Amino acid sequence: MSISIKSIKKKDRACELIQKNKMIFKCPVCSSIMFINHSGSLTCNSNHSFDLSRKGYINLLTSSYTPVYTKELFESRHKVCEAGFYDPLIDKLAEIIDGYKQSKEHKGMNILDAGCGEGSHINSIFNKIANNSNTFKGSKFESSTFVGIDISKDSINIGARNNADIIWCVADLAKLPFQNGSFDVVLNILSPANYSEFNRVLDDEGIVIKVVPGSEYLIELRELFYKGEDGSEYSNNIVIDYFKEKLDVKDIKHINYKYELDRQLLPDFVKMTPLTWGKVIDGLNKYETDISTATVDLTILVGTKKKL
Ligand SMILES: C[S@@+](CC[C@H](N)C(=O)[O-])C[C@H]1O[C@@H](n2cnc3c(N)ncnc32)[C@H](O)[C@@H]1O
């Protein structure tokens, strides 16, 4: 009984948020404007209609998608995020958004996390900004909108479970169901990018923040699982060059730290990344002895639309 009441509340909250922000949505079928109809579905004038899940998200995919990442990977990733593995990254991202915000004097901001996975990053940024009374106080935060999209329903399900004040959509970042110029910030963390779509949905003054792994990212896992094979070394040069080609780079930051791994977190740490896919996991004791710290080495790229 209590579970179904909770579900109704989640769906109602999602409906309320989407209704308030209906102007940002674009019909994924015919590109026209959308609204919430009498039965609580997001719909357009041509009657392309998308139901809200009782779990508090909306599925705006127009074709079927075969999942690449498993539900288990997202659950493990969620536990690792909850343990603070990415906290220094979150601090840095919140600082960049905050700096951008102060320079722009916006009333509120629309922030999209494209390829948000299980949603921990946008959720942590939401909480950080909500708690930062110096900058996002009062109506500025109230009038900000946070949206997480991912192509995996399993991942969005976890996001919706954890924060009903974020709009969660199952959607393809290569075909974003949003109107032109709807977002001030597009986040793209350790996920594929589509810069023509990011540019399209970005406000003319907006910023794209992309996070890419550096050569030492999770190096302990690479060394353990690859040892000289392809995959033991990684360079992000091609990804950074492509970003520079598509956007005007405003800033590049690097973060590199070592995270002390708790033994209990080790199974989830090993399962949270596709790096270990296809590798024989022959008992966790091996990892307990072999990995006690994990390196987080990331590059943060901040860009704006190219000025013609
Ligand atoms: C390595 S995970 C990173 C997830 C999250 N940003 C994080 O850092 O935990 C890559 C994510 O990109 C998502 N993804 C891949 N292709 C996508 C697409 N075309 N549209 C939306 N999401 C996509 C995957 O489902 C997955 O959640």
PDBQT file of the ligand as one rigid body, heavy atoms in Angstrom, charges set to zero:
ROOT
HETATM    1  C1  LIG A 401      30.140   5.214 -18.704  1.00  0.00    +0.000 C 
HETATM    2  S1  LIG A 401      28.439   5.596 -18.528  1.00  0.00    +0.000 S 
HETATM    3  C2  LIG A 401      28.566   7.144 -17.674  1.00  0.00    +0.000 C 
HETATM    4  C3  LIG A 401      27.295   7.482 -16.971  1.00  0.00    +0.000 C 
HETATM    5  C4  LIG A 401      27.378   8.694 -16.040  1.00  0.00    +0.000 C 
HETATM    6  N1  LIG A 401      27.553   9.908 -16.764  1.00  0.00    +0.000 N 
HETATM    7  C5  LIG A 401      28.492   8.492 -15.026  1.00  0.00    +0.000 C 
HETATM    8  O1  LIG A 401      29.533   9.153 -15.133  1.00  0.00    +0.000 OA
HETATM    9  O2  LIG A 401      28.307   7.684 -14.108  1.00  0.00    +0.000 OA
HETATM   10  C6  LIG A 401      27.922   6.081 -20.161  1.00  0.00    +0.000 C 
HETATM   11  C7  LIG A 401      26.427   6.373 -20.234  1.00  0.00    +0.000 C 
HETATM   12  O3  LIG A 401      26.089   6.876 -21.521  1.00  0.00    +0.000 OA
HETATM   13  C8  LIG A 401      24.817   6.365 -21.836  1.00  0.00    +0.000 C 
HETATM   14  N2  LIG A 401      24.594   6.484 -23.289  1.00  0.00    +0.000 N 
HETATM   15  C9  LIG A 401      25.260   5.848 -24.284  1.00  0.00    +0.000 A 
HETATM   16  N3  LIG A 401      24.768   6.208 -25.480  1.00  0.00    +0.000 NA
HETATM   17  C10 LIG A 401      23.752   7.099 -25.245  1.00  0.00    +0.000 A 
HETATM   18  C11 LIG A 401      22.843   7.810 -26.069  1.00  0.00    +0.000 A 
HETATM   19  N4  LIG A 401      22.865   7.709 -27.405  1.00  0.00    +0.000 N 
HETATM   20  N5  LIG A 401      21.938   8.624 -25.485  1.00  0.00    +0.000 NA
HETATM   21  C12 LIG A 401      21.887   8.733 -24.118  1.00  0.00    +0.000 A 
HETATM   22  N6  LIG A 401      22.719   8.073 -23.295  1.00  0.00    +0.000 NA
HETATM   23  C13 LIG A 401      23.646   7.271 -23.836  1.00  0.00    +0.000 A 
HETATM   24  C14 LIG A 401      24.856   4.945 -21.345  1.00  0.00    +0.000 C 
HETATM   25  O4  LIG A 401      23.584   4.357 -21.205  1.00  0.00    +0.000 OA
HETATM   26  C15 LIG A 401      25.567   5.132 -20.012  1.00  0.00    +0.000 C 
HETATM   27  O5  LIG A 401      24.674   5.391 -18.972  1.00  0.00    +0.000 OA
ENDROOT
TORSDOF 0
